[in-house]
């Protein structure tokens, strides 16, 4: 339901994504993560901050391949980056990573 809140003044859409990505902050991310049963670790925060920076620079959520490349090259997971991304967000990149990072649900993407 549009107008749903995270316990503060931010609005969520019917699927629990922020209506306005600009409302995101780390406290909201923590609340969204709890709603997804994700315990945020340092690697989660690295991914979320990368996604937010990408969004701020381009006004679009990063495709999973860019986040995998970030995990591989910057965080150091190399060939294991894709596996690591789905360990961090086991119910999928769009379902959990994009939601917790405060992105609107990417409509053209699969739920992976």
C-alpha positions in Angstrom: 0.0 0.0 0.0 1.4 3.3 -1.0 1.9 5.4 2.0 3.2 2.5 4.1 6.1 3.6 6.3 9.2 2.1 7.8 8.4 3.4 11.2 9.3 6.9 10.3 8.1 9.3 7.7 9.3 7.6 4.5 6.8 6.0 2.2 7.1 2.5 0.7 5.3 1.1 -2.3 3.2 -2.0 -2.3 6.3 -4.2 -2.5 8.2 -2.4 0.3 10.5 -0.3 -1.9 11.1 3.4 -1.1 8.7 5.6 -3.0 11.4 8.3 -3.1 15.0 7.0 -3.2 16.3 10.4 -1.9 14.7 9.6 1.5 17.3 6.8 2.0 19.7 6.8 4.9 21.6 4.1 6.8 18.9 3.9 9.5 16.3 3.3 6.9 18.5 0.7 5.3 18.8 -1.1 8.7 15.0 -1.1 9.1 14.5 -2.4 5.5 17.2 -5.1 6.1 15.5 -6.3 9.3 12.2 -6.6 7.3 14.1 -8.8 4.9 15.8 -10.8 7.7 19.2 -9.6 6.6 21.8 -9.0 9.3 24.0 -6.2 7.8 27.7 -6.9 7.8 30.6 -4.8 6.5 30.3 -6.4 3.1 26.6 -5.5 2.9 27.4 -1.9 3.7 30.1 -1.8 1.0 27.5 -3.0 -1.5 24.8 -0.7 -0.3 27.1 2.3 -0.4 28.4 1.4 -3.8 24.8 1.2 -5.1 23.9 4.5 -3.5 27.0 6.2 -5.1 26.2 4.7 -8.5 22.6 5.9 -8.1 23.7 9.4 -7.2 26.0 9.6 -10.2 23.6 8.2 -12.7 20.1 8.5 -11.3 19.5 4.7 -12.0 20.1 1.6 -9.9 23.2 -0.3 -10.8 22.6 -3.5 -12.8 23.7 -6.6 -10.8 26.7 -7.0 -13.1 28.1 -3.7 -12.0 27.7 -4.6 -8.4 29.4 -8.0 -9.0 32.3 -6.2 -10.7 32.6 -4.0 -7.7 32.7 -7.0 -5.4 35.2 -8.7 -7.6 37.6 -5.8 -8.3 37.2 -3.4 -5.4 36.2 -5.7 -2.5 38.5 -8.5 -3.7 36.2 -11.4 -4.3 37.4 -12.0 -7.8 35.8 -15.0 -9.5 33.6 -15.6 -6.4 31.9 -12.2 -6.5 28.6 -13.4 -8.0 28.4 -16.2 -5.4 29.2 -13.7 -2.6 26.5 -11.2 -3.8 23.9 -14.0 -3.5 25.2 -15.0 -0.1 24.7 -11.5 1.1 21.2 -11.2 -0.5 19.9 -14.8 -0.7 16.5 -13.8 -2.0 17.9 -11.9 -5.0 19.6 -8.7 -6.0 16.4 -6.9 -6.9 14.3 -8.3 -4.0 16.8 -7.5 -1.3 19.8 -5.4 -2.4 17.9 -2.9 -4.4 15.2 -2.6 -1.7 17.6 -2.2 1.2 19.7 0.3 -0.8 16.6 2.4 -1.3 16.2 2.0 -5.0 12.8 1.9 -6.7 12.1 -1.6 -7.9 13.7 -1.9 -11.3 10.6 -2.8 -13.4 12.5 -4.1 -16.5 14.6 -6.5 -14.4 13.9 -10.0 -13.3 13.6 -10.7 -9.6 17.1 -12.2 -9.5 
